[in-house]
Amino acid sequence: MIFAAGLGTRLKPLTDTMPKALVPLAGKPLLQWQVERLRDAGIRDIIVNVHHFPDLIIDTIRRNAGWGCNILISDERDQLLDTGGGLRKVLIDHPEWTATNEPILACNVDILSNIDLGAFLNAYDPNTLGLLVVSERPTQRYLCFDDTCQLRGWTNIQTGEVRPSSIHQSIIPSLKLLAFSGMQILSPRIMDCMDSVVATKGEKFSLIDLYLHCCQTETLKAYVPHHYRMMDVGKIDQLSQAEAFAQTL
């Protein structure tokens, strides 16, 4: 699944007339960069969620024959659901996904990286709930992992906030702090954890909300790619740098 429904407010004024997914980099829209990376790793069945200028994304996919992939659309034009809610909608609309034990790879349309997707797919353990791509890049918000690489919580090192509430701030120094990179492989069992999140958050919630809800009872593991480089294509003044980065992948 490619999360492409965001408003792209940091990329204004470009996103006043187009969705973030179609912002061009080196002659190709962001969405095409992601689809081609997945296709080259052997992934041909893809779902893209849409909200902002949805028809432009749908028309671009059709005109390009999905860049060689079978691309389905999850339409969120009536309500933007965030990443967790967006994935939940897909699983509700496609119950066949939860009827198998096939994992789901989900990524953000605006994050480029040199990750070896084959190695990432091979590292996934179906006995866990999921595998999260993380790195040691500096940020303010971190996922917290124990010495077995299992997710235990989240912290904002600037504000001192710690989640979930069962994690005491005093144990944070004993945990490994790693930055989330917007990509994960998830068991379809993730659907089982969503109902209680919806009960407190509503239908719109993030994957981080979901992970922090279930990490005390389920196993979510860290994956730190070798020689990892990534870039979040988030700001208008970073586009020239992002173009140069994309051409090195």
GUDREN-741788 format. One record per residue (C-alpha): x negated, y, z negated; residue in one letter. Coordinates in Angstrom, 1 decimal. Each point is the difference from the previous one (the first is absolute). Example, Ala and Ser with C-alpha at 12.3 -4.5 7.8 and 13.67 -1.06 7.14 Angstrom:
<atoms>
<atom x="-12.3" y="-4.5" z="-7.8" type="a"/>
<atom x="-1.4" y="3.4" z="0.7" type="s"/>
</atoms>
This chain:
<atoms>
<atom x="0.0" y="0.0" z="0.0" type="m"/>
<atom x="-1.2" y="3.5" z="0.8" type="i"/>
<atom x="1.3" y="2.8" z="-2.2" type="f"/>
<atom x="0.7" y="2.8" z="2.4" type="a"/>
<atom x="3.1" y="1.8" z="-1.5" type="a"/>
<atom x="-1.8" y="2.7" z="-1.8" type="g"/>
<atom x="0.7" y="3.7" z="0.6" type="l"/>
<atom x="-3.7" y="0.8" z="0.6" type="g"/>
<atom x="0.3" y="3.4" z="-1.7" type="t"/>
<atom x="-3.8" y="0.3" z="-0.4" type="r"/>
<atom x="-0.3" y="-0.1" z="3.8" type="l"/>
<atom x="2.2" y="2.9" z="0.7" type="k"/>
<atom x="0.5" y="1.8" z="2.4" type="p"/>
<atom x="-0.5" y="-3.2" z="2.2" type="l"/>
<atom x="2.6" y="-1.9" z="-1.9" type="t"/>
<atom x="2.6" y="2.8" z="0.6" type="d"/>
<atom x="0.5" y="-1.5" z="3.4" type="t"/>
<atom x="-1.2" y="-3.6" z="-0.3" type="m"/>
<atom x="-0.3" y="-2.8" z="-2.6" type="p"/>
<atom x="-3.3" y="-0.6" z="-1.7" type="k"/>
<atom x="-0.2" y="-3.4" z="1.7" type="a"/>
<atom x="-0.3" y="1.7" z="3.4" type="l"/>
<atom x="-2.7" y="2.6" z="-1.0" type="v"/>
<atom x="-2.7" y="-0.6" z="2.7" type="p"/>
<atom x="-3.5" y="-1.1" z="-0.8" type="l"/>
<atom x="-2.5" y="-0.3" z="2.9" type="a"/>
<atom x="2.9" y="-0.4" z="2.5" type="g"/>
<atom x="2.0" y="-2.5" z="-2.0" type="k"/>
<atom x="2.7" y="0.5" z="-2.6" type="p"/>
<atom x="-0.7" y="-1.2" z="-3.6" type="l"/>
<atom x="2.6" y="-2.7" z="0.4" type="l"/>
<atom x="-1.8" y="-1.5" z="3.0" type="q"/>
<atom x="-3.3" y="-0.1" z="-1.9" type="w"/>
<atom x="1.6" y="-2.1" z="-2.7" type="q"/>
<atom x="2.0" y="-2.3" z="2.3" type="v"/>
<atom x="-3.1" y="-0.8" z="2.1" type="e"/>
<atom x="-2.0" y="-0.8" z="-3.1" type="r"/>
<atom x="2.7" y="-2.4" z="-1.1" type="l"/>
<atom x="0.3" y="-1.5" z="3.5" type="r"/>
<atom x="-3.7" y="-0.6" z="0.2" type="d"/>
<atom x="0.1" y="-1.9" z="-3.3" type="a"/>
<atom x="2.7" y="-2.3" z="1.5" type="g"/>
<atom x="3.0" y="1.7" z="-1.5" type="i"/>
<atom x="2.7" y="0.5" z="2.6" type="r"/>
<atom x="3.3" y="0.3" z="-2.0" type="d"/>
<atom x="0.1" y="3.4" z="-1.5" type="i"/>
<atom x="2.7" y="2.1" z="-1.7" type="i"/>
<atom x="-0.3" y="3.8" z="0.0" type="v"/>
<atom x="2.2" y="2.1" z="-2.3" type="n"/>
<atom x="1.2" y="3.4" z="1.3" type="v"/>
<atom x="1.7" y="3.1" z="-1.4" type="h"/>
<atom x="-1.6" y="3.3" z="1.3" type="h"/>
<atom x="0.7" y="0.4" z="3.8" type="f"/>
<atom x="0.8" y="-3.8" z="0.1" type="p"/>
<atom x="1.1" y="0.1" z="3.7" type="d"/>
<atom x="-3.4" y="1.3" z="1.1" type="l"/>
<atom x="-1.7" y="-3.0" z="-1.7" type="i"/>
<atom x="2.5" y="-2.5" z="1.5" type="i"/>
<atom x="-0.3" y="1.4" z="3.5" type="d"/>
<atom x="-3.8" y="0.0" z="-0.2" type="t"/>
<atom x="-0.1" y="-3.6" z="-1.1" type="i"/>
<atom x="2.4" y="-1.0" z="2.8" type="r"/>
<atom x="-1.9" y="1.9" z="2.7" type="r"/>
<atom x="-3.2" y="-1.7" z="-1.0" type="n"/>
<atom x="1.6" y="-3.5" z="-0.3" type="a"/>
<atom x="-1.1" y="0.0" z="-3.7" type="g"/>
<atom x="-3.6" y="0.0" z="1.1" type="w"/>
<atom x="0.2" y="-3.7" z="0.5" type="g"/>
<atom x="1.9" y="-0.8" z="-3.3" type="c"/>
<atom x="3.5" y="-0.8" z="-0.9" type="n"/>
<atom x="1.0" y="3.1" z="-2.0" type="i"/>
<atom x="3.2" y="0.3" z="-1.9" type="l"/>
<atom x="1.3" y="3.2" z="-1.5" type="i"/>
<atom x="1.2" y="0.5" z="-3.6" type="s"/>
<atom x="2.1" y="3.1" z="0.2" type="d"/>
<atom x="0.0" y="2.3" z="-3.1" type="e"/>
<atom x="1.3" y="3.1" z="1.7" type="r"/>
<atom x="2.9" y="0.2" z="-2.5" type="d"/>
<atom x="-2.3" y="-0.3" z="-3.1" type="q"/>
<atom x="-3.8" y="0.0" z="-0.4" type="l"/>
<atom x="-0.7" y="-2.9" z="-2.3" type="l"/>
<atom x="-3.8" y="0.3" z="-0.7" type="d"/>
<atom x="-2.3" y="-3.0" z="0.4" type="t"/>
<atom x="1.6" y="-2.4" z="-2.5" type="g"/>
<atom x="3.6" y="0.9" z="1.0" type="g"/>
<atom x="-1.0" y="-0.2" z="3.6" type="g"/>
<atom x="-1.4" y="-3.5" z="-0.4" type="l"/>
<atom x="3.1" y="-1.1" z="-2.0" type="r"/>
<atom x="2.2" y="1.2" z="2.9" type="k"/>
<atom x="-1.9" y="-2.1" z="2.4" type="v"/>
<atom x="0.2" y="-3.1" z="-2.2" type="l"/>
<atom x="3.8" y="0.5" z="-0.4" type="i"/>
<atom x="0.5" y="0.5" z="3.7" type="d"/>
<atom x="-2.2" y="-3.0" z="0.9" type="h"/>
<atom x="0.7" y="-2.7" z="-2.5" type="p"/>
<atom x="-1.9" y="-2.5" z="2.1" type="e"/>
<atom x="-3.2" y="1.7" z="-1.3" type="w"/>
<atom x="0.8" y="-1.0" z="-3.5" type="t"/>
<atom x="1.1" y="-3.5" z="1.0" type="a"/>
<atom x="-3.6" y="-0.9" z="0.9" type="t"/>
<atom x="-3.3" y="0.2" z="-1.9" type="n"/>
<atom x="-1.6" y="2.1" z="2.8" type="e"/>
<atom x="-1.8" y="3.1" z="-1.5" type="p"/>
<atom x="0.8" y="3.5" z="1.1" type="i"/>
<atom x="-2.8" y="2.4" z="0.9" type="l"/>
<atom x="1.1" y="3.6" z="-0.6" type="a"/>
<atom x="-2.0" y="3.2" z="0.8" type="c"/>
<atom x="0.4" y="3.7" z="0.2" type="n"/>
<atom x="0.0" y="1.5" z="3.5" type="v"/>
<atom x="-2.3" y="2.9" z="-1.0" type="d"/>
<atom x="-2.9" y="-1.9" z="-1.5" type="i"/>
<atom x="-2.8" y="-1.1" z="2.3" type="l"/>
<atom x="-2.6" y="-2.4" z="-1.1" type="s"/>
<atom x="-2.7" y="-2.4" z="1.2" type="n"/>
<atom x="1.5" y="-2.9" z="-2.0" type="i"/>
<atom x="-0.5" y="-3.5" z="1.4" type="d"/>
<atom x="3.6" y="-1.1" z="0.1" type="l"/>
<atom x="-0.9" y="-3.6" z="0.7" type="g"/>
<atom x="-2.1" y="-0.2" z="-3.2" type="a"/>
<atom x="2.8" y="1.8" z="-1.9" type="f"/>
<atom x="2.6" y="-2.5" z="1.1" type="l"/>
<atom x="-2.2" y="-2.9" z="-0.9" type="n"/>
<atom x="-0.5" y="1.4" z="-3.5" type="a"/>
<atom x="3.7" y="-0.1" z="-0.8" type="y"/>
<atom x="1.0" y="-2.7" z="-2.5" type="d"/>
<atom x="3.7" y="-1.0" z="0.4" type="p"/>
<atom x="0.1" y="-0.9" z="-3.7" type="n"/>
<atom x="-0.2" y="3.7" z="-0.8" type="t"/>
<atom x="2.5" y="2.7" z="0.6" type="l"/>
<atom x="-2.4" y="2.1" z="2.1" type="g"/>
<atom x="-3.4" y="1.3" z="0.9" type="l"/>
<atom x="-0.6" y="3.8" z="0.0" type="l"/>
<atom x="-2.7" y="1.7" z="1.9" type="v"/>
<atom x="-1.9" y="2.3" z="-2.3" type="v"/>
<atom x="-3.4" y="1.8" z="-0.1" type="s"/>
<atom x="-2.3" y="1.9" z="-2.3" type="e"/>
<atom x="0.6" y="3.4" z="1.7" type="r"/>
<atom x="0.5" y="2.9" z="-2.4" type="p"/>
<atom x="3.5" y="1.1" z="-0.6" type="t"/>
<atom x="2.2" y="1.1" z="-2.9" type="q"/>
<atom x="2.4" y="-3.0" z="0.0" type="r"/>
<atom x="-1.3" y="-3.5" z="-0.4" type="y"/>
<atom x="1.3" y="-3.5" z="-0.3" type="l"/>
<atom x="-1.5" y="-1.9" z="-2.9" type="c"/>
<atom x="-1.2" y="-3.5" z="0.3" type="f"/>
<atom x="-1.4" y="-2.5" z="-2.5" type="d"/>
<atom x="-3.2" y="-2.1" z="0.4" type="d"/>
<atom x="1.9" y="-2.6" z="2.1" type="t"/>
<atom x="1.1" y="2.8" z="2.4" type="c"/>
<atom x="3.6" y="-0.2" z="-1.2" type="q"/>
<atom x="2.0" y="3.2" z="-0.1" type="l"/>
<atom x="0.8" y="1.2" z="-3.5" type="r"/>
<atom x="1.1" y="3.6" z="0.5" type="g"/>
<atom x="-0.5" y="3.4" z="1.4" type="w"/>
<atom x="-1.5" y="3.3" z="-1.3" type="t"/>
<atom x="-0.3" y="3.6" z="1.0" type="n"/>
<atom x="-3.4" y="0.9" z="-1.4" type="i"/>
<atom x="0.7" y="3.8" z="0.3" type="q"/>
<atom x="3.2" y="-0.1" z="-2.1" type="t"/>
<atom x="-0.7" y="-3.1" z="-2.1" type="g"/>
<atom x="3.2" y="-1.6" z="1.0" type="e"/>
<atom x="0.0" y="-3.8" z="-0.2" type="v"/>
<atom x="2.6" y="-2.4" z="1.4" type="r"/>
<atom x="1.7" y="-2.3" z="-0.9" type="p"/>
<atom x="0.8" y="1.2" z="-3.6" type="s"/>
<atom x="-1.1" y="-3.4" z="-1.3" type="s"/>
<atom x="-3.6" y="0.9" z="0.9" type="i"/>
<atom x="-1.7" y="2.1" z="-2.6" type="h"/>
<atom x="-2.4" y="2.7" z="1.2" type="q"/>
<atom x="-2.7" y="-1.4" z="-2.2" type="s"/>
<atom x="-0.5" y="-3.1" z="2.1" type="i"/>
<atom x="-0.4" y="1.9" z="3.3" type="i"/>
<atom x="-3.8" y="0.2" z="-0.4" type="p"/>
<atom x="-0.2" y="-3.8" z="-0.1" type="s"/>
<atom x="1.8" y="-0.2" z="3.4" type="l"/>
<atom x="-1.3" y="0.5" z="3.5" type="k"/>
<atom x="1.4" y="3.1" z="1.6" type="l"/>
<atom x="0.6" y="-0.3" z="3.8" type="l"/>
<atom x="1.7" y="2.2" z="2.5" type="a"/>
<atom x="2.9" y="-1.4" z="1.9" type="f"/>
<atom x="-0.5" y="0.1" z="3.8" type="s"/>
<atom x="3.6" y="-0.4" z="1.3" type="g"/>
<atom x="-0.3" y="-3.6" z="1.2" type="m"/>
<atom x="1.2" y="-3.2" z="-1.6" type="q"/>
<atom x="1.0" y="-3.6" z="0.7" type="i"/>
<atom x="3.0" y="-1.1" z="-2.0" type="l"/>
<atom x="1.9" y="-3.2" z="-0.7" type="s"/>
<atom x="3.7" y="0.1" z="1.1" type="p"/>
<atom x="0.6" y="-0.7" z="-3.7" type="r"/>
<atom x="-0.5" y="3.7" z="-0.5" type="i"/>
<atom x="3.7" y="0.4" z="0.7" type="m"/>
<atom x="0.7" y="-1.8" z="-3.3" type="d"/>
<atom x="-1.6" y="2.9" z="-1.9" type="c"/>
<atom x="1.9" y="2.8" z="1.7" type="m"/>
<atom x="3.4" y="-0.1" z="-1.5" type="d"/>
<atom x="-1.1" y="1.1" z="-3.5" type="s"/>
<atom x="-2.0" y="2.9" z="1.6" type="v"/>
<atom x="3.1" y="1.1" z="1.9" type="v"/>
<atom x="1.9" y="0.0" z="-3.3" type="a"/>
<atom x="-2.3" y="2.6" z="-1.4" type="t"/>
<atom x="-1.3" y="1.9" z="3.0" type="k"/>
<atom x="2.8" y="-0.3" z="2.5" type="g"/>
<atom x="-0.5" y="-1.2" z="3.6" type="e"/>
<atom x="-2.8" y="2.4" z="0.6" type="k"/>
<atom x="-3.3" y="-1.1" z="-1.7" type="f"/>
<atom x="-3.6" y="-0.5" z="0.8" type="s"/>
<atom x="-2.0" y="-3.2" z="0.3" type="l"/>
<atom x="-2.1" y="1.3" z="-2.9" type="i"/>
<atom x="3.2" y="0.2" z="-2.1" type="d"/>
<atom x="0.7" y="-3.6" z="0.9" type="l"/>
<atom x="-3.5" y="-1.3" z="-0.7" type="y"/>
<atom x="-0.1" y="1.7" z="-3.4" type="l"/>
<atom x="3.4" y="-1.6" z="-0.9" type="h"/>
<atom x="-1.1" y="-3.5" z="0.8" type="c"/>
<atom x="-3.7" y="-0.1" z="-0.7" type="c"/>
<atom x="0.5" y="-1.1" z="-3.6" type="q"/>
<atom x="1.8" y="-3.2" z="1.1" type="t"/>
<atom x="-1.3" y="-0.6" z="3.5" type="e"/>
<atom x="-3.5" y="-0.2" z="1.6" type="t"/>
<atom x="-1.0" y="2.9" z="2.3" type="l"/>
<atom x="-3.7" y="-0.1" z="1.0" type="k"/>
<atom x="-2.5" y="2.6" z="1.2" type="a"/>
<atom x="-1.7" y="-0.3" z="3.3" type="y"/>
<atom x="-3.1" y="2.1" z="0.5" type="v"/>
<atom x="-1.1" y="-0.2" z="3.7" type="p"/>
<atom x="-3.7" y="-0.3" z="0.8" type="h"/>
<atom x="-1.6" y="3.3" z="1.4" type="h"/>
<atom x="3.4" y="1.6" z="-0.1" type="y"/>
<atom x="0.7" y="3.3" z="1.6" type="r"/>
<atom x="3.4" y="1.6" z="0.1" type="m"/>
<atom x="1.7" y="3.3" z="0.7" type="m"/>
<atom x="3.4" y="1.3" z="-0.9" type="d"/>
<atom x="1.1" y="2.1" z="2.9" type="v"/>
<atom x="2.0" y="2.4" z="-2.2" type="g"/>
<atom x="-0.9" y="3.6" z="0.7" type="k"/>
<atom x="0.1" y="2.0" z="3.2" type="i"/>
<atom x="-3.6" y="1.3" z="-0.5" type="d"/>
<atom x="-1.3" y="-3.6" z="-0.1" type="q"/>
<atom x="1.2" y="-1.1" z="3.4" type="l"/>
<atom x="-3.3" y="0.6" z="1.9" type="s"/>
<atom x="-1.8" y="-1.9" z="-2.7" type="q"/>
<atom x="2.6" y="-2.8" z="0.2" type="a"/>
<atom x="-0.4" y="-0.2" z="3.8" type="e"/>
<atom x="-3.7" y="-0.5" z="-0.4" type="a"/>
<atom x="0.6" y="-2.6" z="-2.7" type="f"/>
<atom x="2.5" y="-1.9" z="2.1" type="a"/>
<atom x="-2.4" y="-0.3" z="2.9" type="q"/>
<atom x="-2.5" y="-1.8" z="-2.2" type="t"/>
<atom x="2.5" y="-2.8" z="-0.9" type="l"/>
</atoms>
